[in-house]
């Protein structure tokens, strides 16, 4: 019994060492986790203001200005009107700073909200694997070298939250360039 107690204590200490206990995995049919963040303008954004009013697509991606992430964002940009016409709100989430999101959104003319999750807290609420740790990179913005910052790096996962506030779809093996098309097909089925 003492051995089990010591093992339990050891696992609890280990979990605390790595930033606390991980959130449980979010599954289809679960109530969507509530979360707060800031958008690309630095303004507060609360899921409670949107979930339950529209179908909400929350897509997590590793980093602004990278190949796959740019393809994914531009796919949602290109399908934005079709998604909006179906009552869908698209929200991208990564560990990049609000300032980096602002630059990325401007550079690629993205018409949807990007949320800064620099501590990986939103990703953890959804059960998305995330590595917390600051990173900097130089990218070209308007033809100039610009330094950008990221506080966390999440894996590429996409969730669809239906109008009742439940997870209607979860994809943890997202093909970046095809994500928006797949979501559009799914939303068309949900609308019927």
C-alpha positions, 0 to 999 in steps of 0.5 A, a space after each residue: 500500500 505504501 508503495 502505491 501511495 508513493 507511486 501516486 505521489 510521484 506521478 502527481 509530482 511529475 505532472 506538476 513538473 510538466 505544467 500541471 495535469 493535462 485536460 481530458 481529451 475532447 470527444 465528439 458529443 462533448 460540450 465544447 470547452 469554454 475559453 477566453 483569449 485575445 484576437 489579432 487586435 489584442 481585444 478580448 474574445 470569449 467563446 461564450 459570446 459565439 458558441 450556441 449562436 452559430 456553427 463554430 469552427 475552431 482550428 488549431 495550427 502550429 505557427 503563422 507564416 509557415 507553409 502548411 499553416 499558410 495553406 490552411 488559413 488561405 483555404 479558409 479564406 477562399 471558402 470563407 463566404 461559402 462557410 459564412 453563408 451556411 452560418 459558420 464562424 471560423 476561428 484560427 488558434 495558435 501560440 503566436 502573439 496577437 501582433 504576429 497574428 495581425 501581420 499574418 492576417 494582413 499579409 494573407 488578407 484573412 477575413 476571420 479571427 485569429 486567437 493568440 494562445 501563447 501559453 497553450 491554455 486554449 489548446 489544453 482545454 480541447 486536449 490538443 497536444 501543445 508544447 509551451 516555449 518561446 520561439 522567434 523567427 524572421 519572416 518577410 512581411 510587405 517585403 521587409 524582414 520582420 521578427 515574430 514571436 510564438 509562445 507555444 506550438 500546438 498540433 494541427 487539429 480542427 473542431 466543429 461546434 454545433 449550434 447546441 454547443 457540442 463538438 460535432 466533429 473532431 479531426 486530429 489528422 488534418 491535411 492543411 490544404 484540404 481542411 476548409 473543403 472538408 469542413 464545408 462538406 461536413 457543414 453542408 451535412 450538418 445543415 440538412 
